[in-house]
Amino acid sequence: MSSAPQPMRQRVEDYIRKLQDEIVLSLENIDPNAPKFKRDSWLRPQGGSGQSCVFAMPSTTTDDSDSNIASHRHESVLEKAGVNISIVHGTLPPPAIKQMRADHSSLPLPEDVPGGLPFFAAGISLVIHPRNPNAPTAHANYRYFEITETNNSSSSGGSGSTPKVLAWWFGGGADLTPSYLIEEDAVHFHKTLKDACAPFGSQLYPTFKKWCDEYFYLPHRGETRGVGGLFFDDLSELAHVRLPSPASYTSDIGSIDKGGPAAEKLRPETQEEIFEFIQSVGNAFVPSYVPIVQKRTTMSYTPHQRRWQLIRRGRYVEFNLVYDRGTKFGLMTPGARVESILMSLPETARWEYMCELGEDQDTEEGRLMGVLKNPRDWL
Amino acid sequence: MSSAPQPMRQRVEDYIRKLQDEIVLSLENIDPNAPKFKRDSWLRPQGGSGQSCVFAMPSTTTDDSDSNIASHRHESVLEKAGVNISIVHGTLPPPAIKQMRADHSSLPLPEDVPGGLPFFAAGISLVIHPRNPNAPTAHANYRYFEITETNNSSSSGGSGSTPKVLAWWFGGGADLTPSYLIEEDAVHFHKTLKDACAPFGSQLYPTFKKWCDEYFYLPHRGETRGVGGLFFDDLSELAHVRLPSPASYTSDIGSIDKGGPAAEKLRPETQEEIFEFIQSVGNAFVPSYVPIVQKRTTMSYTPHQRRWQLIRRGRYVEFNLVYDRGTKFGLMTPGARVESILMSLPETARWEYMCELGEDQDTEEGRLMGVLKNPRDWL
């Protein structure tokens, strides 16, 4: 109706709501006989709201037939999955501002804003744990962060009057965690993400692919969490520590569809371009992942494979609880919704002392470990 | 043979080796038909050695009958258990010395020892996860830490020439984590520990009981890990932040068996007394815990109870990976033996989104939660 451009925070919120719907529907469509995702809307007392969409099979507590390592009963495609969005706002204390200034030089000195600054954050976060050990776990997360001037007038964080934005950035990524290495799946996942990055700069995929391998790494195990994907943070129109600086653009920046023999585009520069990039990789999640689940869920599997899957899920728990910044930050945040933060954990995980699985390189388990210990270029 | 008194590091090592043997044997005696604990000796490349004694049932990967929530098959009393000792030495860098000076004022200023200082640490650590949901999990840990002058002569850390000790202290404790609250078990556990503390000072049990409730607390869940026990650290002949200072002793310190109408003994003061206290609580582990397992392992249980037990084990994993100082320190230590550090994790753990179990105070699960949210005085 109105021709005035909407503020980015509103556009991001609209986008992640739509993306959540699409992803949940496409996951439900894989398995029409399974229960639907459970949709919970919640309010954060300190400001904001969200919607969690979670899949779980009802627990069978009345018979003796459910199983851990072995059973094929109750064969839903998914074992546990969550697709969450949250749109929150509040006040960022000066120490947090100090930390953020390293990557966001447009922020004021923390000592000049002793009362902190208002922030706004909107994001989508998802983790899918399929039941079949041949079907990989997937994770994705895309988020927008904004810091504004203190608004001495009426509403703070509402969509009425819009305070001046001091800094904004996007972050996110997607990664794949198989229990068994099926190379064509890793290639498909990476290729789909690379293609989604390509129109926005040639440096995005290689930079964010490397960052992903570095981020999802368990030092105490000497292995990555999975076969990687994309990971990035602090993406704005400012210089970025891992990307070529905007000043290095040689021509024709900001117009991704003019084509022609101009110099290679290295990265998105404007907010508009970056948001388009986010939508492109966000929209790539379903085509990057759902076909893999559809294909692998029909494969038969053994109790041995199930056991290995649960051990790998133990490593997933280790990464998320010991290293993941989002989880750690979330658990420390007063008023955070713990159920949403920890929905990333698998339904079941297993720890065996001195487990021999994965040690022999000539086994299927050992082939996965080879890749986790030495990340590979898939494309 | 020799009448020269042995150095404390040797006496502690001898004690924890004996204690490990006794605990493992008494656990094996509960269940004569189960496999024995697996004993692994290991060497730390950076200096030191240890022995892990671990119980696990062989994984059944060939049939379809093993189960997660429900099965009563393969009914060993224990599901997973580890009793480890380690005796390690190395060099403590100046930042670590700086941190330790807060509680150990006898240490030199870190700037005066730019090359760090030699340390020695010997400890026993155990976690027992029984299979029956009515039998609680138990954890105990007793350790001795010593910092010495840099030895410019021959051997470092060996038992030959003994360098001058700059600081030493003991730490440890024991705590009980039931899935179902059986009050007489909590009372028995606490009473056995209190009795073991009593000869060494009236302030030990109340101080260390409170410390235990504070330490084994999951802020993001607003609950303790279990029903507590003892927890302490930095116990030496110096002033202690939680105990009455040695100067407040009114008479007759250092002789615990003189008795008489002297003023009440508040805490152990000499190294000899503290080591006796450590042995007293260490020796109390078997009588505090084994009778409980023997009694509860004969109770029948339902799949519903097994499901709740696995959810509680998920909380155990959360505590150990997110908060436990020993685990975090261990995982960050180069050359640490990850298998020994993470043997504390249960064989299986479970995470359900928005699990309703425990919310209704009138259920057995809710009764446990009431105690975890409001720690109780058991004696």
Contacts between the chains, C-beta under 8 A, distances in Angstrom:
chain1	res1	chain2	res2	distance
A	38	B	353	7.7
A	38	B	354	7.9
A	40	B	354	7.3
A	52	B	353	7.8
A	54	B	353	4.6
A	54	B	354	7.5
A	56	B	352	6.4
A	56	B	353	5.6
A	59	B	69	7.2
A	59	B	307	5.8
A	59	B	352	6.8
A	60	B	69	7.0
A	60	B	70	7.6
A	60	B	303	7.2
A	61	B	69	7.0
A	61	B	302	7.3
A	61	B	303	5.0
A	61	B	304	4.0
A	61	B	307	5.4
A	62	B	303	6.9
A	62	B	304	7.6
A	63	B	70	6.9
A	63	B	303	7.0
A	64	B	67	7.4
A	64	B	70	4.5
A	64	B	71	6.5
A	64	B	72	7.5
A	64	B	303	6.3
A	65	B	67	7.7
A	65	B	70	6.6
A	66	B	67	6.5
A	66	B	68	6.3
A	66	B	69	4.8
A	66	B	70	5.1
A	66	B	303	7.0
A	67	B	64	7.5
A	67	B	65	7.8
A	67	B	66	6.5
A	67	B	67	4.3
A	67	B	68	5.6
A	67	B	69	7.9
A	67	B	70	7.4
A	67	B	71	7.2
A	68	B	66	6.3
A	68	B	67	5.7
A	68	B	68	2.6
A	68	B	69	7.4
A	68	B	348	6.1
A	69	B	59	7.1
A	69	B	60	7.0
A	69	B	61	6.9
A	69	B	66	4.8
A	69	B	68	7.4
A	70	B	60	7.5
A	70	B	63	6.9
A	70	B	64	4.6
A	70	B	65	6.6
A	70	B	66	5.0
A	70	B	67	7.3
A	71	B	64	6.5
A	71	B	67	7.1
A	72	B	64	7.4
A	80	B	351	7.7
A	80	B	353	7.4
A	82	B	353	6.8
A	219	B	331	7.7
A	220	B	331	4.3
A	220	B	332	8.0
A	220	B	336	7.5
A	220	B	338	5.1
A	220	B	341	7.9
A	221	B	338	6.7
A	302	B	61	7.3
A	303	B	60	7.2
A	303	B	61	4.9
A	303	B	62	6.9
A	303	B	63	7.0
A	303	B	64	6.3
A	303	B	66	6.9
A	304	B	61	4.0
A	304	B	62	7.6
A	307	B	59	5.7
A	307	B	61	5.4
A	310	B	348	7.5
A	314	B	345	7.4
A	317	B	317	6.2
A	317	B	321	7.2
A	317	B	349	7.5
A	318	B	321	6.3
A	318	B	342	7.8
A	321	B	317	7.2
A	321	B	318	6.3
A	321	B	321	3.9
A	321	B	322	5.2
A	322	B	321	5.2
A	322	B	322	7.5
A	322	B	328	7.7
A	322	B	331	6.6
A	328	B	322	7.7
A	331	B	219	7.7
A	331	B	220	4.3
A	331	B	322	6.6
A	332	B	220	8.0
A	336	B	220	7.5
A	338	B	220	5.1
A	338	B	221	6.8
A	339	B	353	6.1
A	339	B	354	5.5
A	341	B	220	7.9
A	342	B	318	7.8
A	342	B	351	6.4
A	343	B	353	5.3
A	345	B	314	7.4
A	345	B	351	4.1
A	346	B	351	6.8
A	347	B	350	6.4
A	347	B	351	6.3
A	347	B	352	6.9
A	348	B	68	6.1
A	348	B	310	7.5
A	348	B	348	6.3
A	348	B	349	7.3
A	348	B	350	5.5
A	349	B	317	7.5
A	349	B	348	7.3
A	349	B	349	5.5
A	349	B	351	7.9
A	350	B	347	6.3
A	350	B	348	5.4
A	350	B	349	8.0
A	351	B	80	7.7
A	351	B	342	6.4
A	351	B	345	4.1
A	351	B	346	6.8
A	351	B	347	6.3
A	351	B	349	8.0
A	352	B	56	6.4
A	352	B	59	6.9
A	352	B	347	6.9
A	353	B	38	7.6
A	353	B	52	7.7
A	353	B	54	4.5
A	353	B	56	5.7
A	353	B	80	7.4
A	353	B	82	6.7
A	353	B	339	6.1
A	353	B	343	5.3
A	354	B	38	7.9
A	354	B	40	7.2
A	354	B	54	7.5
A	354	B	339	5.5
